[in-house]
Amino acid sequence: MSKVALITGITGQDGSYLAELLLSKGYEVHGIIRRASTFNTSRIDHIYVDPHQPNVRLFLHYGDLSDSEQISNIIYNIKPNEVYHLGAQSHVRVSFDMPEYTGNVTALGTTRILEAIRRSGNTIKFYQASSSEMFGASNPPQNEDTPFRPRSPYACAKVYAYWMVVNYRQGYHMFASNGILFNHESPRRGETFVSRKITRAVAAILAEKQNFLYLGNLDAKRDWGYTPEYVEFMHKMLQNNKPEDFVIGTGDSHSVKEFVKEAFSYINLDWKKYVKIDPRYFRPTEVEELIANSARAKKKLSWQPKIRFKELVRIMVDADIRKIGLTPPGEGDKIIKERFPDRWWGVD
């Protein structure tokens, strides 16, 4: 029989790619979505099939990470083999404006799922989407033994969730693992996140629909990777012989300014003519630099990223130029075809 997987945050960047991957492997996939008056499933519309059709393997359920009863009901009814917990209030800057909500959803939401799994009495493998933001002020490079020094309400909530996973693993012998993923981007990245904000602006400026791009701290450095590769590792973690925590990243660090320069230079524009600084986008406390040391993942689960920084930027710029109705340079598209000839994820 097919394995059954439950994904929280299935309509997000990571959830949509993960759903595609699991469907390609023959899984029956269930996703939790929030009820809204407008459709918010655009990232998975290309894989969604009307449940009235035969042989459907993707099912969506209304729920919320603040509602423990509904979470318990979903887990009890579908009896998943694997749970991938990707849902959260995941915007770092917004977490400063909504710290209580971020704690309730991002921190306590994880506890609610862990407790529902424990009470179900079923053998269920659990993946927690931890974040490199938990390292905060700790010096790079960061690995599984680096101390957490969070610098935002979001990071604090993720640290809480991380240790709850460890406690349930140790206290109840659950197969529960933390994937500490560093920045991972794609054409499906949320439009308010800095990477996508940049590439969308490049496309809009090229199409003469936007004059300037307003950003905050250009000096923050991050380890930028390509999301489809990262969700493959999520799946690998739950196929491991035992539950473990892993740091995942490329091992390279680049500033926001470098991202901007690369995106604009790709279409032969001078970024200095279009980028302006807006103080409202600065965080009260900043994380200066994050670099992943993924030696454990490389040794134990053969982690080796195929897409590097410049290639990632070009993939994203190509996609946003195409979405705005223009023909992109195409180098990003060429990279995808060369590196992933058996590409399983949908066309963005």
VEXDREN-2710 file (C-alpha; in Angstrom, 1 decimal):
% VEXDREN-2710
k/r/px/py/pz
1/MET/0.0/0.0/0.0
2/SER/1.1/3.6/-0.6
3/LYS/2.6/5.6/2.2
4/VAL/0.5/8.4/3.6
5/ALA/2.0/11.8/4.3
6/LEU/0.6/14.8/6.0
7/ILE/2.0/18.3/5.2
8/THR/1.3/21.4/7.1
9/GLY/2.0/24.5/5.1
10/ILE/1.3/22.6/1.9
11/THR/0.4/25.8/0.0
12/GLY/3.7/27.5/0.8
13/GLN/7.0/27.3/-1.2
14/ASP/8.4/24.3/0.6
15/GLY/5.1/22.5/0.9
16/SER/4.2/22.7/-2.8
17/TYR/7.6/21.3/-3.9
18/LEU/7.4/18.6/-1.2
19/ALA/3.9/17.6/-2.3
20/GLU/5.1/17.1/-5.9
21/LEU/8.1/15.0/-4.8
22/LEU/6.0/12.7/-2.6
23/LEU/3.3/12.3/-5.3
24/SER/6.1/11.4/-7.7
25/LYS/7.1/8.7/-5.3
26/GLY/3.7/7.2/-5.1
27/TYR/2.5/8.7/-1.8
28/GLU/-1.0/9.6/-0.8
29/VAL/-0.6/13.2/0.2
30/HIS/-2.7/15.2/2.6
31/GLY/-2.3/18.9/3.3
32/ILE/-3.7/21.3/5.9
33/ILE/-4.8/24.7/4.6
34/ARG/-6.3/27.7/6.3
35/ARG/-9.9/28.7/5.4
36/ALA/-10.0/31.9/3.5
37/SER/-12.6/33.8/1.5
38/THR/-10.3/33.7/-1.6
39/PHE/-8.3/30.9/-3.1
40/ASN/-4.8/30.6/-1.6
41/THR/-3.7/27.4/-3.3
42/SER/-1.9/28.8/-6.4
43/ARG/1.3/27.0/-5.7
44/ILE/-0.4/23.6/-5.9
45/ASP/-3.2/24.2/-8.4
46/HIS/-1.2/22.3/-11.1
47/ILE/-1.2/19.1/-9.0
48/TYR/-4.6/19.4/-7.5
49/VAL/-7.3/17.0/-8.8
50/ASP/-11.0/17.2/-8.1
51/PRO/-11.6/14.6/-5.3
52/HIS/-14.6/13.3/-7.3
53/GLN/-12.2/11.9/-9.9
54/PRO/-10.8/8.4/-9.6
55/ASN/-7.4/7.5/-8.2
56/VAL/-6.9/10.9/-6.5
57/ARG/-3.8/11.0/-4.2
58/LEU/-3.8/14.6/-3.0
59/PHE/-6.3/15.7/-0.4
60/LEU/-6.7/19.1/1.4
61/HIS/-8.1/19.6/4.8
62/TYR/-9.1/22.9/6.5
63/GLY/-7.3/23.4/9.8
64/ASP/-5.2/25.8/11.7
65/LEU/-2.0/25.3/13.8
66/SER/-3.7/27.2/16.7
67/ASP/-6.6/24.6/16.8
68/SER/-5.4/21.4/18.6
69/GLU/-8.7/19.6/18.3
70/GLN/-8.8/19.9/14.5
71/ILE/-5.1/18.8/14.2
72/SER/-5.8/15.8/16.3
73/ASN/-8.9/14.9/14.2
74/ILE/-6.9/15.1/11.0
75/ILE/-4.1/12.9/12.3
76/TYR/-6.6/10.4/13.8
77/ASN/-8.6/10.1/10.6
78/ILE/-5.9/9.9/7.9
79/LYS/-3.4/7.9/10.0
80/PRO/-0.3/9.2/8.2
81/ASN/3.0/7.3/8.1
82/GLU/4.9/10.6/7.9
83/VAL/4.2/14.2/9.0
84/TYR/6.1/17.1/7.5
85/HIS/5.5/20.2/9.7
86/LEU/6.3/23.2/7.5
87/GLY/3.6/25.6/8.5
88/ALA/4.4/28.7/10.5
89/GLN/4.3/32.4/10.7
90/SER/7.6/32.4/8.9
91/HIS/8.4/36.0/8.1
92/VAL/11.1/37.3/10.4
93/ARG/10.4/41.0/10.1
94/VAL/6.7/40.5/10.6
95/SER/7.4/38.5/13.8
96/PHE/8.5/41.7/15.5
97/ASP/5.1/43.2/14.8
98/MET/3.2/40.0/15.8
99/PRO/5.3/38.3/18.4
100/GLU/2.4/36.7/20.3
101/TYR/0.8/35.3/17.2
102/THR/4.2/34.0/16.0
103/GLY/4.7/32.2/19.3
104/ASN/1.3/30.7/19.2
105/VAL/1.5/29.4/15.7
106/THR/5.2/28.7/15.1
107/ALA/6.1/27.5/18.6
108/LEU/3.0/26.0/20.2
109/GLY/1.7/24.7/16.8
110/THR/4.6/22.3/16.8
111/THR/3.7/21.1/20.3
112/ARG/0.1/20.6/19.3
113/ILE/1.1/18.3/16.4
114/LEU/3.6/16.3/18.5
115/GLU/1.0/15.8/21.2
116/ALA/-1.6/14.7/18.6
117/ILE/0.9/12.1/17.2
118/ARG/1.7/10.9/20.7
119/ARG/-1.9/10.5/21.7
120/SER/-2.8/8.7/18.4
121/GLY/-0.8/5.7/19.5
122/ASN/0.4/5.2/15.9
123/THR/3.9/4.9/14.6
124/ILE/4.4/8.2/12.8
125/LYS/7.6/9.8/11.6
126/PHE/7.8/13.6/12.2
127/TYR/9.8/16.2/10.4
128/GLN/10.1/19.7/12.0
129/ALA/11.1/22.6/9.7
130/SER/13.7/24.3/12.0
131/SER/15.5/27.4/10.8
132/SER/19.0/28.8/10.6
133/GLU/17.6/32.0/12.2
134/MET/17.8/30.1/15.5
135/PHE/21.6/30.5/15.4
136/GLY/21.2/34.3/15.4
137/ALA/24.3/35.9/16.8
138/SER/26.4/32.8/16.9
139/ASN/29.6/33.0/14.8
140/PRO/29.6/31.3/11.4
141/PRO/29.9/28.7/10.1
142/GLN/27.1/27.0/12.1
143/ASN/26.5/23.3/12.5
144/GLU/24.4/21.0/14.7
145/ASP/26.5/21.8/17.8
146/THR/26.5/25.6/17.4
147/PRO/24.6/27.3/20.3
148/PHE/21.3/29.0/19.5
149/ARG/21.3/32.8/20.1
150/PRO/18.0/33.9/18.5
151/ARG/17.5/37.5/17.4
152/SER/13.8/37.7/16.6
153/PRO/10.5/36.5/17.9
154/TYR/10.4/34.1/15.0
155/ALA/13.7/32.6/15.8
156/CYS/12.8/32.3/19.5
157/ALA/9.6/30.4/18.5
158/LYS/11.6/28.1/16.3
159/VAL/14.1/27.4/19.2
160/TYR/11.1/26.4/21.4
161/ALA/9.8/24.1/18.7
162/TYR/13.2/22.6/18.1
163/TRP/13.6/21.6/21.8
164/MET/10.1/20.2/21.9
165/VAL/11.0/17.9/19.1
166/VAL/14.1/16.8/21.0
167/ASN/12.0/16.3/24.2
168/TYR/9.3/14.2/22.5
169/ARG/12.0/12.1/20.8
170/GLN/13.8/11.4/24.0
171/GLY/10.8/11.2/26.3
172/TYR/8.4/9.2/24.2
173/HIS/10.8/7.5/21.8
174/MET/9.2/9.1/18.8
175/PHE/10.8/9.3/15.4
176/ALA/11.0/13.1/15.4
177/SER/13.7/15.0/13.5
178/ASN/14.7/18.7/13.1
179/GLY/15.9/19.9/9.7
180/ILE/17.8/23.1/10.3
181/LEU/17.6/24.6/6.8
182/PHE/19.4/27.7/5.8
183/ASN/17.9/30.2/3.4
184/HIS/16.3/28.3/0.5
185/GLU/14.7/30.2/-2.4
186/SER/12.9/29.5/-5.7
187/PRO/10.4/31.2/-8.1
188/ARG/7.7/30.1/-5.5
189/ARG/9.2/32.1/-2.7
190/GLY/6.7/34.5/-1.0
191/GLU/6.6/37.9/-2.6
192/THR/7.5/39.8/0.6
193/PHE/10.7/37.8/1.2
194/VAL/13.8/39.7/0.2
195/SER/15.0/37.3/-2.5
196/ARG/11.7/37.3/-4.3
197/LYS/11.1/41.0/-3.7
198/ILE/14.4/41.6/-5.6
199/THR/13.7/39.4/-8.6
200/ARG/10.1/40.6/-8.9
201/ALA/11.4/44.2/-8.9
202/VAL/14.0/43.4/-11.6
203/ALA/11.2/42.0/-13.8
204/ALA/8.9/44.9/-13.1
205/ILE/11.6/47.5/-13.8
206/LEU/12.5/45.8/-17.0
207/ALA/8.8/45.9/-18.0
208/GLU/8.7/49.6/-17.0
209/LYS/6.0/48.9/-14.4
210/GLN/8.1/49.9/-11.4
211/ASN/10.7/52.6/-10.9
212/PHE/12.5/51.7/-7.7
213/LEU/13.1/48.8/-5.3
214/TYR/13.0/49.7/-1.6
215/LEU/15.0/47.5/0.8
216/GLY/16.4/47.5/4.3
217/ASN/19.8/46.1/5.4
218/LEU/21.9/45.3/2.4
219/ASP/24.8/44.0/4.4
220/ALA/23.2/40.9/6.0
221/LYS/24.8/37.7/4.7
222/ARG/23.0/34.5/4.1
223/ASP/23.6/31.0/2.8
224/TRP/21.2/30.8/-0.2
225/GLY/20.1/27.5/-1.7
226/TYR/17.5/26.1/-4.1
227/THR/14.3/24.9/-2.5
228/PRO/13.6/21.8/-4.6
229/GLU/16.9/20.2/-3.5
230/TYR/16.1/21.0/0.2
231/VAL/12.7/19.2/0.2
232/GLU/14.4/16.1/-1.2
233/PHE/16.5/16.2/1.9
234/MET/13.4/16.5/4.1
235/HIS/12.2/13.2/2.6
236/LYS/15.6/11.6/3.1
237/MET/15.6/12.5/6.7
238/LEU/12.5/10.5/7.4
239/GLN/13.8/7.5/5.5
240/ASN/16.9/7.4/7.7
241/ASN/17.3/4.5/10.1
242/LYS/17.0/6.7/13.2
243/PRO/15.7/10.2/14.0
244/GLU/18.5/12.8/13.8
245/ASP/18.8/16.6/13.4
246/PHE/20.7/18.0/10.4
247/VAL/22.0/21.4/9.2
248/ILE/21.4/21.9/5.5
249/GLY/23.0/24.6/3.4
250/THR/25.4/25.3/0.6
251/GLY/28.4/26.4/2.8
252/ASP/28.6/29.7/0.9
253/SER/27.6/33.2/2.2
254/HIS/26.5/36.2/0.2
255/SER/25.0/39.5/1.2
256/VAL/21.7/41.0/0.2
257/LYS/23.7/43.6/-1.8
258/GLU/25.4/40.8/-3.7
259/PHE/21.9/39.3/-4.5
260/VAL/20.8/42.7/-5.8
261/LYS/23.9/43.2/-7.9
262/GLU/23.7/39.7/-9.4
263/ALA/20.0/40.1/-10.2
264/PHE/20.3/43.5/-11.9
265/SER/23.6/42.7/-13.7
266/TYR/22.0/39.6/-15.2
267/ILE/19.7/41.9/-17.3
268/ASN/22.4/44.6/-17.8
269/LEU/21.0/47.2/-15.4
270/ASP/22.9/49.3/-12.8
271/TRP/21.4/48.4/-9.5
272/LYS/22.4/51.7/-7.9
273/LYS/20.0/53.6/-10.2
274/TYR/17.0/51.7/-8.9
275/VAL/17.6/50.6/-5.3
276/LYS/16.6/52.9/-2.3
277/ILE/16.9/52.2/1.4
278/ASP/13.8/52.4/3.6
279/PRO/14.4/52.3/7.4
280/ARG/11.1/50.6/8.0
281/TYR/12.5/47.3/6.6
282/PHE/15.3/47.2/9.2
283/ARG/14.9/44.7/12.0
284/PRO/15.2/45.8/15.6
285/THR/17.9/43.1/16.0
286/GLU/19.8/41.8/13.0
287/VAL/21.5/38.5/12.2
288/GLU/24.7/39.5/10.5
289/GLU/25.9/36.3/8.9
290/LEU/24.7/32.7/8.5
291/ILE/26.8/29.9/6.8
292/ALA/25.9/26.2/7.0
293/ASN/28.4/23.5/7.9
294/SER/26.5/20.5/6.5
295/ALA/29.3/18.0/7.1
296/ARG/27.0/15.6/9.0
297/ALA/24.4/15.7/6.3
298/LYS/27.0/15.1/3.6
299/LYS/28.6/12.2/5.4
300/LYS/25.4/10.4/6.6
301/LEU/22.8/11.2/3.9
302/SER/25.0/12.3/0.9
303/TRP/23.9/15.9/0.9
304/GLN/25.5/17.8/-2.1
305/PRO/23.7/20.9/-3.5
306/LYS/23.7/21.2/-7.3
307/ILE/22.6/24.9/-7.5
308/ARG/24.9/27.6/-6.3
309/PHE/24.2/31.3/-5.6
310/LYS/24.5/32.9/-9.1
311/GLU/22.6/30.1/-10.7
312/LEU/19.8/30.5/-8.1
313/VAL/19.5/34.2/-8.8
314/ARG/19.2/33.6/-12.6
315/ILE/16.6/30.9/-12.2
316/MET/14.5/33.3/-10.1
317/VAL/14.9/36.3/-12.4
318/ASP/14.1/34.2/-15.5
319/ALA/10.9/33.0/-13.8
320/ASP/9.7/36.5/-12.7
321/ILE/10.5/38.0/-16.1
322/ARG/8.4/35.3/-17.8
323/LYS/5.6/35.8/-15.3
324/ILE/5.4/39.5/-16.2
325/GLY/5.0/38.6/-19.9
326/LEU/8.5/39.2/-21.2
327/THR/11.1/36.8/-22.6
328/PRO/13.9/36.1/-20.1
329/PRO/17.6/35.7/-20.9
330/GLY/17.1/32.0/-20.4
331/GLU/20.3/31.0/-18.5
332/GLY/18.3/30.0/-15.5
333/ASP/16.1/27.8/-17.6
334/LYS/19.2/26.2/-19.2
335/ILE/20.7/25.4/-15.8
336/ILE/17.5/23.6/-14.7
337/LYS/17.5/21.4/-17.8
338/GLU/21.2/20.6/-17.5
339/ARG/21.2/19.9/-13.7
340/PHE/17.9/18.2/-13.4
341/PRO/17.1/16.2/-16.6
342/ASP/14.6/14.1/-14.7
343/ARG/13.0/17.2/-13.2
344/TRP/10.0/16.2/-11.1
345/TRP/8.7/19.6/-10.0
346/GLY/6.2/21.6/-12.0
347/VAL/6.8/24.5/-14.3
348/ASP/6.9/27.8/-12.3
END
